[in-house]
Amino acid sequence: MAPLDSDLHSLSRRLIELRIEHADLDASIDRLGESRPQDELLLRRLKKRRLALRDEIQKTQQLLVPPEPA
């Protein structure tokens, strides 16, 4: 396997891992939002982590998809 192929494979794997973690956080946030009383601090931290994951997912996707030639 060429180094470039290896990089793309690891990026694809990383993207899958990030998406799974993002989905898990979504589920956790939903469950926490339904509980009473709510732990507002934990909820804010989870949402902040979810946003960071979304940004990392977008950056990883950009690395996987080469820019279109002008």
N, C-alpha and C positions, 0 to 999 in steps of 0.2 A: 504494500500500500504506500503510495507516495505521501510525502509530508503534507501536501495541500489537502489530499483526501482525508488524512488523519485529522487535520484541523477542522475540516467541514463536519466530519463525523462527531468530533467532540463538541463542536458548536451546536449541532443538531441535538445531541444528547443533553447538553446544558439547557437548551431551549425547552425541551420536554420536562426536565426537572423543574425549571422555573414555572412553567405552566401548571404543573401538578401542585407545587407549593402555593401558587396564587389561588388555585381552586380550593385547596385545603383552608387557606385563610378566609376565603369567601364564606365557606361553610361555618367556620369558627365564628366569624363576625355575625352571621345570621343567627346562630344559636345563642351567642352572647346578647344580641339585640333583643331576643325574645325572653330572656331571663329577667326576673325581678328579684331584688334590685339589680340594676346594671352596674358593672364595674366600668365607669366612664374612662378612667385612666387606661385600663387594659384595652378597651375598645378603641381609643385614640391611637395607642401604640400599634395595634393590629392593622388599623386602617393606614397608618403611616408606612408600615412595612409592606402592605399590599401595593401602595402607590410606588414605592421603591422597586418592588418586583416588576410592576408594569413597565416602569422605565427601563429596567434591565432587560426585560423581554423585547422591548422595541429596539434597543441597541443591538442585541444579539441577532434579531431578525435582519437588521440592516447589514450586519456582517455576513450573513448567509446569502442575502440577495445582492448580487453585484449591481452597481449602478448601471443604468442604461446608457449606451453611447449617445453622445450628442449629435 
